[in-house]
Amino acid sequence: MAGVACVQGAYEAAARWLGVTETLFKAAGFDLVAADRIEYERVRCALEADIVEAAWANGRMMRLEQAMAYALGRPLRTPGTCKAVADEIVRCC
């Protein structure tokens, strides 16, 4: 998602997605891959450091259901929306 956001020039969203990615990868015992590091460099060059850090931190704080809602363009909500969002993803696919 960060790569798509970069291509679209949505660098703040890309930074947020990188934060989400970092959290999910760490939970699975992995580090960011080289492609994510490239996107990070693009974001870092396009935005001021404080904006990158704030967006990245916002992404790191997202729970899985919030990241799914964000991907669908939905407002971020409190826990408990995971099933509804997951059901919508299944219907879309």
BASEMI-767864 format. One record per residue: residue in one letter; residue number from 1; chain; x, y, z of N, C-alpha, C in turn. Coordinates in steps of 0.02 Angstrom, whole numbers, always signed. Last residue first. Layout:
! BASEMI-767864
code; pos; unit; nu; nv; nw; cau; cav; caw; cu; cv; cw
A; NUM; A; X; Y; Z; X; Y; Z; X; Y; Z
...
! end
This chain:
! BASEMI-767864
code; pos; unit; nu; nv; nw; cau; cav; caw; cu; cv; cw
C; 93; A; -700; -454; -147; -655; -500; -183; -697; -555; -213
C; 92; A; -800; -390; -79; -766; -355; -135; -725; -403; -178
R; 91; A; -834; -482; +20; -884; -466; -33; -851; -432; -92
V; 90; A; -717; -477; +96; -736; -540; +64; -786; -526; +8
I; 89; A; -726; -345; +143; -670; -365; +101; -687; -429; +63
E; 88; A; -839; -356; +223; -841; -314; +164; -784; -331; +115
D; 87; A; -793; -440; +324; -849; -462; +282; -852; -421; +218
A; 86; A; -697; -355; +380; -676; -418; +347; -731; -444; +302
V; 85; A; -782; -258; +434; -734; -239; +382; -711; -301; +344
A; 84; A; -852; -335; +528; -888; -299; +475; -841; -280; +418
K; 83; A; -745; -383; +608; -787; -429; +571; -824; -394; +515
C; 82; A; -690; -261; +662; -650; -306; +620; -695; -352; +578
T; 81; A; -743; -178; +751; -767; -170; +683; -733; -219; +635
G; 80; A; -684; -191; +871; -749; -221; +864; -777; -216; +794
P; 79; A; -605; -35; +919; -605; -107; +909; -676; -134; +905
T; 78; A; -659; +117; +833; -635; +80; +891; -637; +5; +876
R; 77; A; -605; +172; +670; -652; +165; +725; -620; +126; +782
L; 76; A; -571; +280; +541; -542; +234; +590; -588; +232; +650
P; 75; A; -679; +280; +398; -653; +313; +457; -624; +261; +505
R; 74; A; -620; +199; +247; -669; +208; +300; -638; +246; +358
G; 73; A; -541; +154; +146; -562; +224; +146; -615; +240; +197
L; 72; A; -490; +30; +155; -555; +37; +121; -580; +108; +118
A; 71; A; -379; +54; +232; -370; +31; +163; -434; +39; +122
Y; 70; A; -443; +82; +352; -406; +135; +319; -396; +117; +245
A; 69; A; -491; -45; +385; -538; +9; +373; -505; +66; +334
M; 68; A; -367; -109; +403; -414; -133; +352; -464; -79; +334
A; 67; A; -318; -37; +511; -281; -35; +448; -326; -59; +391
Q; 66; A; -412; -74; +607; -407; -4; +587; -371; +2; +521
E; 65; A; -386; -210; +620; -451; -189; +594; -452; -116; +573
L; 64; A; -253; -203; +673; -267; -233; +607; -333; -210; +579
R; 63; A; -221; -41; +744; -235; -112; +750; -254; -138; +681
M; 62; A; -98; +84; +733; -160; +54; +707; -163; -20; +722
M; 61; A; +25; +132; +770; -25; +124; +823; -90; +90; +799
R; 60; A; +96; +146; +654; +118; +95; +702; +65; +82; +755
G; 59; A; +30; +256; +597; +24; +190; +567; +43; +134; +614
N; 58; A; +75; +357; +683; +4; +344; +676; -8; +274; +648
A; 57; A; +211; +352; +655; +188; +334; +722; +113; +319; +721
W; 56; A; +206; +399; +523; +233; +332; +536; +208; +308; +605
A; 55; A; +159; +529; +545; +119; +482; +505; +141; +410; +518
A; 54; A; +266; +581; +622; +197; +580; +649; +154; +530; +611
E; 53; A; +377; +565; +535; +375; +531; +601; +305; +527; +629
V; 52; A; +339; +648; +428; +352; +577; +418; +345; +540; +484
I; 51; A; +333; +771; +493; +272; +744; +462; +280; +669; +451
D; 50; A; +465; +789; +532; +413; +785; +584; +347; +757; +556
A; 49; A; +534; +795; +407; +545; +740; +454; +490; +734; +506
E; 48; A; +437; +836; +263; +479; +856; +319; +480; +800; +371
L; 47; A; +441; +733; +113; +408; +766; +170; +458; +789; +222
A; 46; A; +519; +674; +15; +462; +714; -6; +432; +755; +51
C; 45; A; +616; +596; +75; +638; +651; +31; +580; +698; +13
R; 44; A; +537; +505; +144; +582; +550; +181; +606; +608; +139
V; 43; A; +478; +436; +38; +437; +476; +84; +479; +527; +120
R; 42; A; +591; +374; -17; +550; +419; -58; +509; +465; -14
E; 41; A; +631; +296; +92; +676; +349; +67; +638; +399; +23
Y; 40; A; +522; +209; +101; +537; +254; +156; +582; +311; +133
E; 39; A; +535; +138; -17; +477; +183; -9; +490; +233; +47
I; 38; A; +652; +69; +18; +653; +115; -39; +595; +164; -34
R; 37; A; +604; -8; +122; +656; +41; +136; +661; +92; +79
D; 36; A; +519; -92; +54; +491; -44; +102; +542; +10; +119
A; 35; A; +613; -167; -18; +564; -125; -54; +533; -73; -8
A; 34; A; +679; -238; +86; +714; -186; +48; +666; -140; +11
V; 33; A; +565; -256; +227; +603; -281; +170; +633; -223; +131
L; 32; A; +572; -244; +404; +549; -216; +340; +594; -243; +284
D; 31; A; +586; -405; +486; +603; -334; +478; +573; -310; +412
F; 30; A; +481; -520; +580; +519; -499; +522; +536; -424; +526
G; 29; A; +388; -570; +672; +459; -585; +681; +503; -566; +622
A; 28; A; +260; -528; +668; +273; -593; +637; +347; -613; +642
A; 27; A; +273; -404; +724; +231; -453; +759; +243; -523; +732
K; 26; A; +348; -343; +623; +379; -357; +688; +340; -408; +727
F; 25; A; +248; -332; +523; +308; -373; +512; +341; -391; +578
L; 24; A; +157; -245; +585; +136; -312; +566; +196; -358; +555
T; 23; A; +239; -130; +602; +207; -162; +659; +188; -234; +643
E; 22; A; +274; -99; +468; +325; -113; +518; +296; -152; +578
T; 21; A; +147; -73; +412; +187; -130; +389; +240; -149; +440
V; 20; A; +113; +45; +479; +71; -15; +486; +112; -77; +468
G; 19; A; +217; +127; +432; +209; +114; +503; +168; +52; +516
L; 18; A; +185; +127; +297; +249; +98; +318; +248; +83; +393
W; 17; A; +65; +196; +301; +65; +125; +281; +130; +91; +301
R; 16; A; +114; +323; +336; +68; +289; +381; +67; +214; +365
A; 15; A; +188; +351; +222; +222; +346; +286; +179; +309; +337
A; 14; A; +83; +358; +130; +135; +306; +122; +172; +297; +188
A; 13; A; +17; +471; +174; -17; +406; +179; +33; +349; +173
E; 12; A; +116; +561; +139; +98; +555; +209; +61; +489; +221
Y; 11; A; +120; +548; -1; +177; +527; +39; +161; +520; +114
A; 10; A; +47; +526; -129; +17; +531; -62; +69; +507; -11
G; 9; A; +82; +502; -258; +105; +564; -227; +77; +576; -158
Q; 8; A; +55; +382; -310; +2; +431; -315; +23; +499; -285
V; 7; A; +169; +314; -274; +157; +325; -345; +104; +379; -355
C; 6; A; +144; +307; -136; +200; +346; -162; +190; +363; -236
A; 5; A; +34; +221; -131; +26; +289; -106; +83; +333; -133
V; 4; A; +95; +105; -178; +40; +135; -216; +32; +208; -196
G; 3; A; +185; +83; -73; +209; +93; -141; +157; +127; -184
A; 2; A; +101; +59; +34; +145; +117; +36; +171; +134; -34
M; 1; A; +41; -60; +0; +0; +0; +0; +44; +63; +0
! end
